[in-house]
Amino acid sequence: MKSNTCLMTAILSLFAIFVFSGAAYAQQQEQPDIYEQAEMEADRLQRVLDLEDWQVFYVDSTLKHDFPAMMAEYEQLRNAKVGNTVMYQDVRDKWLDQIDATYKRIFTEEQWAAYLKQGAAKAQKARAKRKAKAQGK
């Protein structure tokens, strides 16, 4: 599952790069679009967690909704000329928390445990730590 979190982080980081860099626009045409990336992640989770077809459908639907919604929030920040990277991180953390909450409802206990062992638990802990730190300020 560690590779799952790493892949998710890499995908989301790639999205952030596209938002911040006009030069990346040309590269975006060569990269799979956000919906293709959601499908690839759903397929990967199916292989790794041995998901049922209905679970893959819900994972795919979740990602195809939440990734574009996150990108829309990034775009709003960018249009407002927000330069504070912490605000972008907060948006990312909010959507990743929502994705994990949805996964927890979709996955069986065994699948959820396997997902957490692949690195999701560490990512959740890091997000919780950032949230606690922000609330402490």
The first five atom37 places (N, CA, C, CB, O) and aatype in JSON, in Angstrom:
{
  "aatype": [12, 11, 15, 2, 16, 4, 10, 12, 16, 0, 9, 10, 15, 10, 13, 0, 9, 13, 19, 13, 15, 7, 0, 0, 18, 0, 5, 5, 5, 6, 5, 14, 3, 9, 18, 6, 5, 0, 6, 12, 6, 0, 3, 1, 10, 5, 1, 19, 10, 3, 10, 6, 3, 17, 5, 19, 13, 18, 19, 3, 15, 16, 10, 11, 8, 3, 13, 14, 0, 12, 12, 0, 6, 18, 6, 5, 10, 1, 2, 0, 11, 19, 7, 2, 16, 19, 12, 18, 5, 3, 19, 1, 3, 11, 17, 10, 3, 5, 9, 3, 0, 16, 18, 11, 1, 9, 13, 16, 6, 6, 5, 17, 0, 0, 18, 10, 11, 5, 7, 0, 0, 11, 0, 5, 11, 0, 1, 0, 11, 1, 11, 0, 11, 0, 5, 7, 11],
  "atom_mask": [
    [1, 1, 1, 1, 1],
    [1, 1, 1, 1, 1],
    [1, 1, 1, 1, 1],
    [1, 1, 1, 1, 1],
    [1, 1, 1, 1, 1],
    [1, 1, 1, 1, 1],
    [1, 1, 1, 1, 1],
    [1, 1, 1, 1, 1],
    [1, 1, 1, 1, 1],
    [1, 1, 1, 1, 1],
    [1, 1, 1, 1, 1],
    [1, 1, 1, 1, 1],
    [1, 1, 1, 1, 1],
    [1, 1, 1, 1, 1],
    [1, 1, 1, 1, 1],
    [1, 1, 1, 1, 1],
    [1, 1, 1, 1, 1],
    [1, 1, 1, 1, 1],
    [1, 1, 1, 1, 1],
    [1, 1, 1, 1, 1],
    [1, 1, 1, 1, 1],
    [1, 1, 1, 0, 1],
    [1, 1, 1, 1, 1],
    [1, 1, 1, 1, 1],
    [1, 1, 1, 1, 1],
    [1, 1, 1, 1, 1],
    [1, 1, 1, 1, 1],
    [1, 1, 1, 1, 1],
    [1, 1, 1, 1, 1],
    [1, 1, 1, 1, 1],
    [1, 1, 1, 1, 1],
    [1, 1, 1, 1, 1],
    [1, 1, 1, 1, 1],
    [1, 1, 1, 1, 1],
    [1, 1, 1, 1, 1],
    [1, 1, 1, 1, 1],
    [1, 1, 1, 1, 1],
    [1, 1, 1, 1, 1],
    [1, 1, 1, 1, 1],
    [1, 1, 1, 1, 1],
    [1, 1, 1, 1, 1],
    [1, 1, 1, 1, 1],
    [1, 1, 1, 1, 1],
    [1, 1, 1, 1, 1],
    [1, 1, 1, 1, 1],
    [1, 1, 1, 1, 1],
    [1, 1, 1, 1, 1],
    [1, 1, 1, 1, 1],
    [1, 1, 1, 1, 1],
    [1, 1, 1, 1, 1],
    [1, 1, 1, 1, 1],
    [1, 1, 1, 1, 1],
    [1, 1, 1, 1, 1],
    [1, 1, 1, 1, 1],
    [1, 1, 1, 1, 1],
    [1, 1, 1, 1, 1],
    [1, 1, 1, 1, 1],
    [1, 1, 1, 1, 1],
    [1, 1, 1, 1, 1],
    [1, 1, 1, 1, 1],
    [1, 1, 1, 1, 1],
    [1, 1, 1, 1, 1],
    [1, 1, 1, 1, 1],
    [1, 1, 1, 1, 1],
    [1, 1, 1, 1, 1],
    [1, 1, 1, 1, 1],
    [1, 1, 1, 1, 1],
    [1, 1, 1, 1, 1],
    [1, 1, 1, 1, 1],
    [1, 1, 1, 1, 1],
    [1, 1, 1, 1, 1],
    [1, 1, 1, 1, 1],
    [1, 1, 1, 1, 1],
    [1, 1, 1, 1, 1],
    [1, 1, 1, 1, 1],
    [1, 1, 1, 1, 1],
    [1, 1, 1, 1, 1],
    [1, 1, 1, 1, 1],
    [1, 1, 1, 1, 1],
    [1, 1, 1, 1, 1],
    [1, 1, 1, 1, 1],
    [1, 1, 1, 1, 1],
    [1, 1, 1, 0, 1],
    [1, 1, 1, 1, 1],
    [1, 1, 1, 1, 1],
    [1, 1, 1, 1, 1],
    [1, 1, 1, 1, 1],
    [1, 1, 1, 1, 1],
    [1, 1, 1, 1, 1],
    [1, 1, 1, 1, 1],
    [1, 1, 1, 1, 1],
    [1, 1, 1, 1, 1],
    [1, 1, 1, 1, 1],
    [1, 1, 1, 1, 1],
    [1, 1, 1, 1, 1],
    [1, 1, 1, 1, 1],
    [1, 1, 1, 1, 1],
    [1, 1, 1, 1, 1],
    [1, 1, 1, 1, 1],
    [1, 1, 1, 1, 1],
    [1, 1, 1, 1, 1],
    [1, 1, 1, 1, 1],
    [1, 1, 1, 1, 1],
    [1, 1, 1, 1, 1],
    [1, 1, 1, 1, 1],
    [1, 1, 1, 1, 1],
    [1, 1, 1, 1, 1],
    [1, 1, 1, 1, 1],
    [1, 1, 1, 1, 1],
    [1, 1, 1, 1, 1],
    [1, 1, 1, 1, 1],
    [1, 1, 1, 1, 1],
    [1, 1, 1, 1, 1],
    [1, 1, 1, 1, 1],
    [1, 1, 1, 1, 1],
    [1, 1, 1, 1, 1],
    [1, 1, 1, 1, 1],
    [1, 1, 1, 1, 1],
    [1, 1, 1, 0, 1],
    [1, 1, 1, 1, 1],
    [1, 1, 1, 1, 1],
    [1, 1, 1, 1, 1],
    [1, 1, 1, 1, 1],
    [1, 1, 1, 1, 1],
    [1, 1, 1, 1, 1],
    [1, 1, 1, 1, 1],
    [1, 1, 1, 1, 1],
    [1, 1, 1, 1, 1],
    [1, 1, 1, 1, 1],
    [1, 1, 1, 1, 1],
    [1, 1, 1, 1, 1],
    [1, 1, 1, 1, 1],
    [1, 1, 1, 1, 1],
    [1, 1, 1, 1, 1],
    [1, 1, 1, 1, 1],
    [1, 1, 1, 0, 1],
    [1, 1, 1, 1, 1]
  ],
  "atom_positions": [
    [[0.81, -1.18, 0.0], [0.0, 0.0, 0.0], [0.86, 1.26, 0.0], [-0.93, -0.01, 1.19], [0.4, 2.35, -0.35]],
    [[2.15, 1.09, 0.4], [3.03, 2.24, 0.4], [3.16, 2.81, -1.01], [4.4, 1.87, 0.94], [3.21, 4.02, -1.19]],
    [[3.22, 1.92, -1.99], [3.31, 2.38, -3.36], [2.03, 3.09, -3.77], [3.6, 1.22, -4.31], [2.05, 3.98, -4.61]],
    [[0.89, 2.69, -3.17], [-0.38, 3.34, -3.44], [-0.34, 4.8, -3.01], [-1.52, 2.61, -2.72], [-0.72, 5.69, -3.78]],
    [[0.13, 5.04, -1.81], [0.22, 6.4, -1.31], [1.24, 7.19, -2.12], [0.59, 6.4, 0.18], [1.02, 8.35, -2.45]],
    [[2.36, 6.55, -2.43], [3.37, 7.22, -3.23], [2.83, 7.58, -4.6], [4.61, 6.36, -3.37], [3.07, 8.68, -5.1]],
    [[2.09, 6.66, -5.2], [1.51, 6.93, -6.51], [0.49, 8.04, -6.42], [0.87, 5.66, -7.1], [0.47, 8.95, -7.25]],
    [[-0.38, 7.98, -5.39], [-1.39, 9.02, -5.22], [-0.73, 10.36, -5.0], [-2.32, 8.68, -4.03], [-1.14, 11.37, -5.58]],
    [[0.31, 10.39, -4.17], [1.04, 11.64, -3.92], [1.68, 12.13, -5.2], [2.1, 11.44, -2.83], [1.65, 13.33, -5.5]],
    [[2.27, 11.23, -5.96], [2.9, 11.62, -7.22], [1.88, 12.18, -8.19], [3.62, 10.43, -7.85], [2.13, 13.19, -8.85]],
    [[0.72, 11.54, -8.28], [-0.33, 12.02, -9.19], [-0.81, 13.4, -8.76], [-1.52, 11.04, -9.23], [-0.93, 14.31, -9.58]],
    [[-1.08, 13.56, -7.47], [-1.58, 14.84, -6.98], [-0.52, 15.93, -7.09], [-2.05, 14.72, -5.54], [-0.84, 17.09, -7.36]],
    [[0.74, 15.57, -6.89], [1.82, 16.53, -7.07], [1.92, 16.96, -8.52], [3.15, 15.95, -6.6], [2.16, 18.13, -8.83]],
    [[1.72, 16.0, -9.41], [1.74, 16.31, -10.84], [0.63, 17.3, -11.18], [1.59, 15.02, -11.68], [0.84, 18.23, -11.96]],
    [[-0.55, 17.09, -10.59], [-1.65, 18.02, -10.82], [-1.28, 19.43, -10.34], [-2.92, 17.53, -10.11], [-1.54, 20.41, -11.03]],
    [[-0.68, 19.5, -9.17], [-0.29, 20.81, -8.63], [0.73, 21.49, -9.53], [0.28, 20.65, -7.22], [0.67, 22.71, -9.72]],
    [[1.64, 20.73, -10.07], [2.64, 21.3, -10.98], [1.95, 21.9, -12.19], [3.66, 20.23, -11.42], [2.32, 22.99, -12.64]],
    [[0.94, 21.2, -12.72], [0.21, 21.72, -13.88], [-0.48, 23.03, -13.54], [-0.8, 20.69, -14.38], [-0.54, 23.94, -14.37]],
    [[-1.01, 23.11, -12.33], [-1.71, 24.32, -11.92], [-0.74, 25.49, -11.81], [-2.43, 24.1, -10.59], [-1.06, 26.61, -12.21]],
    [[0.45, 25.24, -11.28], [1.4, 26.3, -11.02], [2.25, 26.69, -12.22], [2.29, 25.9, -9.91], [2.8, 27.79, -12.26]],
    [[2.37, 25.83, -13.19], [3.33, 26.08, -14.25], [2.65, 26.15, -15.62], [4.4, 25.01, -14.26], [2.04, 25.18, -16.06]],
    [[2.76, 27.29, -16.26], [2.24, 27.43, -17.62], [3.02, 26.58, -18.6], [0.0, 0.0, 0.0], [2.47, 26.12, -19.6]],
    [[4.29, 26.38, -18.34], [5.14, 25.57, -19.22], [4.7, 24.12, -19.22], [6.61, 25.68, -18.8], [4.92, 23.4, -20.19]],
    [[4.1, 23.69, -18.14], [3.67, 22.29, -18.05], [2.45, 22.03, -18.93], [3.35, 21.93, -16.61], [2.09, 20.87, -19.14]],
    [[1.82, 23.07, -19.44], [0.64, 22.89, -20.28], [0.94, 22.0, -21.48], [0.12, 24.24, -20.75], [0.13, 21.14, -21.83]],
    [[2.07, 22.2, -22.11], [2.44, 21.37, -23.25], [2.64, 19.92, -22.84], [3.71, 21.9, -23.92], [2.27, 19.0, -23.57]],
    [[3.2, 19.7, -21.67], [3.42, 18.35, -21.18], [2.09, 17.67, -20.85], [4.33, 18.37, -19.96], [1.97, 16.45, -20.95]],
    [[1.11, 18.46, -20.45], [-0.17, 17.92, -20.05], [-0.8, 17.16, -21.21], [-1.11, 19.04, -19.56], [-1.51, 16.17, -21.0]],
    [[-0.55, 17.6, -22.42], [-1.11, 16.92, -23.58], [-0.51, 15.52, -23.73], [-0.86, 17.75, -24.85], [-1.16, 14.63, -24.27]],
    [[0.71, 15.32, -23.25], [1.36, 14.02, -23.35], [0.97, 13.11, -22.19], [2.87, 14.2, -23.38], [1.03, 11.89, -22.33]],
    [[0.58, 13.68, -21.07], [0.21, 12.91, -19.88], [-1.25, 12.47, -19.98], [0.44, 13.74, -18.59], [-2.06, 13.14, -20.64]],
    [[-1.59, 11.35, -19.34], [-3.01, 10.97, -19.29], [-3.8, 12.06, -18.58], [-3.19, 9.6, -18.57], [-3.32, 12.68, -17.63]],
    [[-5.02, 12.3, -19.04], [-5.82, 13.33, -18.38], [-6.29, 12.84, -17.02], [-7.03, 13.73, -19.26], [-6.06, 11.69, -16.64]],
    [[-6.94, 13.72, -16.3], [-7.32, 13.45, -14.92], [-8.26, 12.24, -14.82], [-7.99, 14.67, -14.31], [-8.19, 11.48, -13.86]],
    [[-9.12, 12.06, -15.81], [-10.05, 10.93, -15.79], [-9.33, 9.62, -16.09], [-11.19, 11.15, -16.8], [-9.64, 8.59, -15.51]],
    [[-8.37, 9.66, -16.99], [-7.57, 8.47, -17.27], [-6.73, 8.09, -16.06], [-6.65, 8.71, -18.49], [-6.56, 6.9, -15.77]],
    [[-6.21, 9.08, -15.36], [-5.43, 8.81, -14.16], [-6.31, 8.2, -13.07], [-4.76, 10.1, -13.64], [-5.88, 7.31, -12.34]],
    [[-7.55, 8.67, -12.97], [-8.49, 8.1, -12.0], [-8.76, 6.64, -12.34], [-9.81, 8.91, -11.96], [-8.8, 5.79, -11.45]],
    [[-8.95, 6.35, -13.62], [-9.19, 4.98, -14.05], [-7.97, 4.09, -13.78], [-9.54, 4.95, -15.55], [-8.12, 2.95, -13.34]],
    [[-6.79, 4.61, -14.03], [-5.57, 3.84, -13.78], [-5.42, 3.54, -12.29], [-4.33, 4.61, -14.29], [-5.03, 2.43, -11.92]],
    [[-5.73, 4.51, -11.44], [-5.64, 4.29, -9.99], [-6.69, 3.28, -9.54], [-5.82, 5.62, -9.23], [-6.39, 2.42, -8.71]],
    [[-7.89, 3.36, -10.06], [-8.94, 2.39, -9.71], [-8.52, 0.98, -10.14], [-10.29, 2.78, -10.37], [-8.7, 0.02, -9.39]],
    [[-7.95, 0.86, -11.33], [-7.47, -0.45, -11.8], [-6.35, -0.98, -10.93], [-6.99, -0.35, -13.25], [-6.29, -2.17, -10.63]],
    [[-5.45, -0.08, -10.52], [-4.33, -0.49, -9.67], [-4.84, -0.98, -8.32], [-3.35, 0.68, -9.47], [-4.39, -2.01, -7.81]],
    [[-5.79, -0.25, -7.75], [-6.35, -0.67, -6.47], [-7.1, -2.0, -6.61], [-7.29, 0.42, -5.92], [-7.1, -2.81, -5.68]],
    [[-7.74, -2.21, -7.74], [-8.41, -3.49, -7.97], [-7.41, -4.64, -7.92], [-9.14, -3.48, -9.32], [-7.67, -5.67, -7.31]],
    [[-6.27, -4.45, -8.57], [-5.24, -5.5, -8.58], [-4.65, -5.7, -7.19], [-4.13, -5.15, -9.59], [-4.51, -6.83, -6.73]],
    [[-4.31, -4.62, -6.53], [-3.6, -4.7, -5.26], [-4.51, -5.19, -4.13], [-3.03, -3.34, -4.9], [-4.08, -5.97, -3.28]],
    [[-5.75, -4.73, -4.12], [-6.65, -5.05, -3.02], [-7.68, -6.13, -3.38], [-7.37, -3.8, -2.57], [-8.51, -6.5, -2.55]],
    [[-7.61, -6.62, -4.6], [-8.56, -7.63, -5.07], [-10.0, -7.14, -4.89], [-8.36, -8.95, -4.32], [-10.83, -7.8, -4.27]],
    [[-10.27, -5.96, -5.46], [-11.6, -5.35, -5.34], [-12.6, -6.05, -6.25], [-11.53, -3.87, -5.67], [-12.26, -6.56, -7.32]],
    [[-13.84, -6.05, -5.8], [-14.95, -6.52, -6.62], [-15.25, -5.45, -7.67], [-16.23, -6.83, -5.74], [-14.86, -4.3, -7.52]],
    [[-15.96, -5.85, -8.72], [-16.28, -4.9, -9.78], [-17.06, -3.7, -9.27], [-17.08, -5.59, -10.88], [-16.81, -2.57, -9.7]],
    [[-18.0, -3.92, -8.35], [-18.8, -2.81, -7.83], [-17.92, -1.85, -7.03], [-19.95, -3.34, -6.96], [-18.15, -0.64, -7.02]],
    [[-16.9, -2.39, -6.35], [-15.99, -1.54, -5.59], [-15.15, -0.69, -6.53], [-15.08, -2.4, -4.68], [-14.92, 0.49, -6.26]],
    [[-14.71, -1.28, -7.61], [-13.91, -0.54, -8.6], [-14.76, 0.6, -9.17], [-13.41, -1.48, -9.74], [-14.26, 1.71, -9.36]],
    [[-16.03, 0.32, -9.44], [-16.92, 1.36, -9.95], [-16.99, 2.54, -8.99], [-18.34, 0.78, -10.19], [-16.89, 3.69, -9.41]],
    [[-17.16, 2.26, -7.69], [-17.25, 3.34, -6.7], [-15.91, 4.08, -6.53], [-17.7, 2.77, -5.36], [-15.9, 5.3, -6.38]],
    [[-14.82, 3.35, -6.55], [-13.5, 4.0, -6.46], [-13.3, 4.91, -7.66], [-12.35, 2.94, -6.39], [-12.9, 6.07, -7.51]],
    [[-13.58, 4.4, -8.85], [-13.44, 5.17, -10.08], [-14.33, 6.42, -10.04], [-13.78, 4.3, -11.3], [-13.89, 7.51, -10.38]],
    [[-15.58, 6.24, -9.63], [-16.52, 7.37, -9.55], [-16.05, 8.41, -8.54], [-17.92, 6.87, -9.17], [-16.12, 9.61, -8.78]],
    [[-15.56, 7.93, -7.41], [-15.05, 8.84, -6.37], [-13.9, 9.67, -6.9], [-14.6, 8.05, -5.13], [-13.88, 10.89, -6.75]],
    [[-12.93, 9.01, -7.52], [-11.76, 9.72, -8.03], [-12.13, 10.67, -9.16], [-10.71, 8.73, -8.51], [-11.58, 11.77, -9.26]],
    [[-13.06, 10.26, -10.02], [-13.47, 11.12, -11.14], [-14.27, 12.32, -10.66], [-14.28, 10.32, -12.14], [-14.4, 13.3, -11.4]],
    [[-14.8, 12.25, -9.47], [-15.46, 13.43, -8.89], [-14.48, 14.27, -8.08], [-16.64, 12.99, -8.0], [-14.4, 15.49, -8.25]],
    [[-13.74, 13.61, -7.2], [-12.92, 14.34, -6.24], [-11.67, 14.98, -6.86], [-12.52, 13.42, -5.13], [-11.3, 16.09, -6.47]],
    [[-11.02, 14.31, -7.79], [-9.84, 14.92, -8.43], [-10.2, 16.22, -9.14], [-9.21, 13.93, -9.43], [-9.54, 17.23, -8.91]],
    [[-11.23, 16.23, -9.99], [-11.58, 17.5, -10.65], [-12.05, 18.57, -9.65], [-12.68, 17.26, -11.69], [-11.78, 19.76, -9.84]],
    [[-12.75, 18.15, -8.59], [-13.19, 19.12, -7.58], [-11.98, 19.74, -6.89], [-14.11, 18.44, -6.54], [-11.95, 20.95, -6.63]],
    [[-10.99, 18.92, -6.59], [-9.76, 19.44, -5.98], [-9.06, 20.4, -6.94], [-8.81, 18.29, -5.59], [-8.59, 21.47, -6.53]],
    [[-9.0, 20.02, -8.2], [-8.35, 20.87, -9.2], [-9.1, 22.2, -9.36], [-8.27, 20.14, -10.55], [-8.49, 23.24, -9.59]],
    [[-10.42, 22.16, -9.24], [-11.22, 23.38, -9.33], [-10.88, 24.31, -8.16], [-12.74, 23.05, -9.33], [-10.79, 25.53, -8.33]],
    [[-10.69, 23.74, -6.98], [-10.29, 24.57, -5.82], [-8.9, 25.14, -6.03], [-10.34, 23.75, -4.52], [-8.64, 26.3, -5.69]],
    [[-7.98, 24.33, -6.59], [-6.65, 24.84, -6.9], [-6.77, 26.02, -7.87], [-5.76, 23.73, -7.51], [-6.09, 27.03, -7.71]],
    [[-7.62, 25.86, -8.86], [-7.8, 26.91, -9.87], [-8.34, 28.19, -9.24], [-8.74, 26.43, -10.98], [-7.92, 29.29, -9.6]],
    [[-9.26, 28.06, -8.3], [-9.79, 29.23, -7.6], [-8.68, 29.95, -6.84], [-10.91, 28.82, -6.63], [-8.59, 31.18, -6.87]],
    [[-7.83, 29.18, -6.17], [-6.71, 29.79, -5.45], [-5.75, 30.48, -6.43], [-5.95, 28.72, -4.62], [-5.28, 31.59, -6.18]],
    [[-5.48, 29.8, -7.54], [-4.58, 30.36, -8.53], [-5.16, 31.64, -9.12], [-4.3, 29.34, -9.63], [-4.43, 32.62, -9.3]],
    [[-6.44, 31.64, -9.43], [-7.09, 32.83, -9.99], [-7.1, 33.99, -9.0], [-8.52, 32.51, -10.42], [-7.08, 35.15, -9.4]],
    [[-7.14, 33.66, -7.73], [-7.08, 34.68, -6.68], [-5.64, 35.08, -6.39], [-7.75, 34.18, -5.4], [-5.37, 35.91, -5.51]],
    [[-4.71, 34.49, -7.15], [-3.28, 34.78, -7.02], [-2.75, 34.48, -5.61], [-3.01, 36.23, -7.38], [-1.93, 35.22, -5.07]],
    [[-3.25, 33.39, -5.04], [-2.79, 32.94, -3.73], [-1.43, 32.29, -3.92], [-3.81, 31.95, -3.06], [-1.28, 31.37, -4.71]],
    [[-0.45, 32.78, -3.19], [0.9, 32.24, -3.29], [1.29, 31.37, -2.1], [0.0, 0.0, 0.0], [2.36, 30.77, -2.09]],
    [[0.43, 31.3, -1.1], [0.7, 30.54, 0.11], [0.5, 29.05, -0.17], [-0.23, 31.01, 1.27], [-0.62, 28.58, -0.35]],
    [[1.6, 28.32, -0.21], [1.53, 26.89, -0.54], [0.78, 26.09, 0.52], [2.93, 26.32, -0.7], [0.25, 25.01, 0.22]],
    [[0.72, 26.59, 1.73], [-0.01, 25.9, 2.8], [-1.5, 25.82, 2.45], [0.2, 26.63, 4.15], [-2.16, 24.83, 2.77]],
    [[-2.01, 26.84, 1.8], [-3.43, 26.82, 1.42], [-3.69, 25.75, 0.37], [-3.86, 28.2, 0.88], [-4.73, 25.09, 0.4]],
    [[-2.77, 25.57, -0.56], [-2.89, 24.52, -1.55], [-2.8, 23.15, -0.87], [-1.81, 24.66, -2.64], [-3.53, 22.23, -1.23]],
    [[-1.91, 23.02, 0.09], [-1.76, 21.77, 0.84], [-3.04, 21.45, 1.61], [-0.55, 21.85, 1.81], [-3.45, 20.3, 1.68]],
    [[-3.66, 22.48, 2.19], [-4.91, 22.28, 2.92], [-6.01, 21.74, 2.01], [-5.36, 23.59, 3.58], [-6.78, 20.86, 2.39]],
    [[-6.08, 22.29, 0.8], [-7.07, 21.81, -0.17], [-6.79, 20.35, -0.51], [-7.05, 22.68, -1.47], [-7.7, 19.52, -0.53]],
    [[-5.54, 20.05, -0.77], [-5.15, 18.67, -1.11], [-5.49, 17.73, 0.03], [-3.64, 18.59, -1.43], [-6.05, 16.66, -0.19]],
    [[-5.14, 18.12, 1.26], [-5.41, 17.28, 2.42], [-6.91, 17.05, 2.61], [-4.81, 17.92, 3.68], [-7.34, 15.94, 2.93]],
    [[-7.7, 18.1, 2.4], [-9.15, 17.98, 2.56], [-9.71, 16.93, 1.6], [-9.84, 19.35, 2.31], [-10.5, 16.08, 1.99]],
    [[-9.28, 16.99, 0.34], [-9.81, 16.05, -0.65], [-9.26, 14.64, -0.43], [-9.47, 16.53, -2.06], [-9.98, 13.66, -0.64]],
    [[-8.01, 14.52, -0.02], [-7.47, 13.18, 0.25], [-8.15, 12.55, 1.46], [-5.95, 13.24, 0.48], [-8.38, 11.34, 1.48]],
    [[-8.48, 13.36, 2.47], [-9.24, 12.85, 3.61], [-10.61, 12.36, 3.16], [-9.39, 13.94, 4.69], [-11.09, 11.32, 3.62]],
    [[-11.24, 13.12, 2.27], [-12.56, 12.73, 1.77], [-12.47, 11.43, 0.97], [-13.16, 13.85, 0.91], [-13.32, 10.55, 1.11]],
    [[-11.44, 11.3, 0.14], [-11.25, 10.08, -0.64], [-11.04, 8.89, 0.3], [-10.04, 10.23, -1.6], [-11.64, 7.83, 0.1]],
    [[-10.21, 9.06, 1.32], [-9.98, 7.97, 2.27], [-11.26, 7.59, 3.01], [-8.89, 8.36, 3.27], [-11.52, 6.41, 3.24]],
    [[-12.06, 8.59, 3.4], [-13.32, 8.31, 4.1], [-14.26, 7.5, 3.2], [-14.01, 9.62, 4.54], [-14.95, 6.6, 3.66]],
    [[-14.27, 7.82, 1.92], [-15.09, 7.08, 0.97], [-14.56, 5.66, 0.8], [-15.15, 7.79, -0.39], [-15.32, 4.7, 0.8]],
    [[-13.24, 5.54, 0.66], [-12.63, 4.22, 0.54], [-12.99, 3.35, 1.74], [-11.1, 4.33, 0.41], [-13.27, 2.16, 1.59]],
    [[-12.97, 3.92, 2.93], [-13.26, 3.14, 4.14], [-14.66, 2.57, 4.09], [-13.08, 4.01, 5.4], [-14.91, 1.47, 4.59]],
    [[-15.6, 3.32, 3.49], [-16.97, 2.81, 3.35], [-17.07, 1.74, 2.26], [-17.92, 3.96, 3.04], [-17.92, 0.85, 2.35]],
    [[-16.22, 1.83, 1.25], [-16.29, 0.91, 0.11], [-15.56, -0.41, 0.4], [-15.69, 1.57, -1.14], [-16.06, -1.48, 0.06]],
    [[-14.39, -0.32, 1.02], [-13.54, -1.49, 1.22], [-14.04, -2.35, 2.38], [-12.1, -1.06, 1.48], [-14.69, -1.87, 3.31]],
    [[-13.71, -3.64, 2.29], [-13.94, -4.52, 3.43], [-12.89, -4.19, 4.49], [-13.88, -6.04, 3.02], [-11.96, -3.44, 4.23]],
    [[-13.05, -4.74, 5.67], [-12.07, -4.49, 6.73], [-10.68, -4.95, 6.31], [-12.49, -5.2, 8.03], [-9.68, -4.28, 6.59]],
    [[-10.61, -6.09, 5.65], [-9.31, -6.63, 5.21], [-8.69, -5.74, 4.13], [-9.48, -8.07, 4.67], [-7.49, -5.47, 4.16]],
    [[-9.51, -5.28, 3.19], [-9.01, -4.4, 2.13], [-8.55, -3.06, 2.72], [-10.1, -4.17, 1.06], [-7.52, -2.52, 2.32]],
    [[-9.33, -2.54, 3.68], [-8.96, -1.28, 4.31], [-7.63, -1.42, 5.05], [-10.08, -0.82, 5.28], [-6.78, -0.54, 4.97]],
    [[-7.46, -2.52, 5.76], [-6.21, -2.76, 6.49], [-5.04, -2.84, 5.51], [-6.3, -4.06, 7.34], [-3.97, -2.3, 5.76]],
    [[-5.24, -3.53, 4.39], [-4.19, -3.64, 3.38], [-3.88, -2.27, 2.77], [-4.59, -4.64, 2.27], [-2.72, -1.95, 2.52]],
    [[-4.9, -1.48, 2.53], [-4.73, -0.13, 1.98], [-3.9, 0.72, 2.95], [-6.11, 0.54, 1.72], [-2.99, 1.43, 2.54]],
    [[-4.24, 0.64, 4.23], [-3.5, 1.4, 5.24], [-2.04, 0.95, 5.32], [-4.16, 1.26, 6.61], [-1.14, 1.78, 5.46]],
    [[-1.81, -0.35, 5.22], [-0.45, -0.89, 5.31], [0.41, -0.46, 4.13], [-0.48, -2.4, 5.38], [1.64, -0.4, 4.25]],
    [[-0.21, -0.15, 3.0], [0.56, 0.27, 1.82], [1.01, 1.72, 1.91], [-0.27, 0.07, 0.57], [1.62, 2.23, 0.98]],
    [[0.72, 2.38, 3.01], [1.21, 3.73, 3.18], [0.12, 4.76, 3.45], [0.0, 0.0, 0.0], [0.43, 5.9, 3.8]],
    [[-1.12, 4.38, 3.3], [-2.21, 5.32, 3.53], [-2.25, 5.77, 5.0], [-3.54, 4.7, 3.13], [-2.58, 6.92, 5.29]],
    [[-1.92, 4.86, 5.91], [-1.94, 5.22, 7.33], [-0.92, 6.32, 7.61], [-1.64, 3.97, 8.21], [-1.2, 7.27, 8.35]],
    [[0.26, 6.19, 7.03], [1.3, 7.2, 7.22], [0.85, 8.54, 6.63], [2.63, 6.73, 6.57], [1.08, 9.59, 7.23]],
    [[0.23, 8.5, 5.46], [-0.25, 9.74, 4.83], [-1.35, 10.38, 5.67], [-0.77, 9.45, 3.39], [-1.39, 11.6, 5.82]],
    [[-2.25, 9.56, 6.22], [-3.32, 10.09, 7.07], [-2.74, 10.74, 8.32], [-4.3, 8.97, 7.46], [-3.2, 11.8, 8.75]],
    [[-1.74, 10.09, 8.89], [-1.1, 10.63, 10.1], [-0.43, 11.98, 9.78], [-0.05, 9.63, 10.65], [-0.51, 12.92, 10.58]],
    [[0.23, 12.08, 8.64], [0.88, 13.33, 8.25], [-0.15, 14.43, 8.05], [1.71, 13.13, 6.96], [0.08, 15.58, 8.45]],
    [[-1.29, 14.1, 7.43], [-2.34, 15.1, 7.23], [-2.91, 15.55, 8.57], [-3.46, 14.54, 6.34], [-3.15, 16.74, 8.78]],
    [[-3.13, 14.6, 9.48], [-3.66, 14.93, 10.8], [-2.68, 15.82, 11.57], [-3.95, 13.64, 11.6], [-3.09, 16.75, 12.27]],
    [[-1.4, 15.53, 11.42], [-0.38, 16.34, 12.1], [-0.37, 17.77, 11.55], [1.02, 15.69, 11.92], [-0.28, 18.73, 12.32]],
    [[-0.48, 17.92, 10.22], [-0.53, 19.26, 9.63], [-1.77, 20.0, 10.1], [-0.51, 19.18, 8.1], [-1.71, 21.2, 10.38]],
    [[-2.89, 19.3, 10.17], [-4.15, 19.93, 10.6], [-4.03, 20.39, 12.06], [-5.35, 18.95, 10.43], [-4.44, 21.5, 12.4]],
    [[-3.49, 19.54, 12.9], [-3.32, 19.88, 14.32], [-2.39, 21.08, 14.48], [-2.79, 18.68, 15.11], [-2.63, 21.95, 15.3]],
    [[-1.34, 21.1, 13.69], [-0.39, 22.21, 13.75], [-1.06, 23.51, 13.31], [0.84, 21.92, 12.86], [-0.84, 24.56, 13.92]],
    [[-1.87, 23.44, 12.27], [-2.55, 24.64, 11.77], [-3.57, 25.15, 12.78], [-3.24, 24.34, 10.44], [-3.74, 26.36, 12.93]],
    [[-4.25, 24.25, 13.47], [-5.23, 24.66, 14.47], [-4.56, 25.21, 15.72], [-6.13, 23.5, 14.84], [-5.16, 25.98, 16.46]],
    [[-3.33, 24.82, 15.95], [-2.59, 25.29, 17.11], [-2.07, 26.7, 16.95], [0.0, 0.0, 0.0], [-1.71, 27.35, 17.93]],
    [[-2.05, 27.19, 15.71], [-1.52, 28.55, 15.47], [-2.52, 29.6, 15.84], [-1.12, 28.73, 14.02], [-2.25, 30.79, 15.7]]
  ]
}
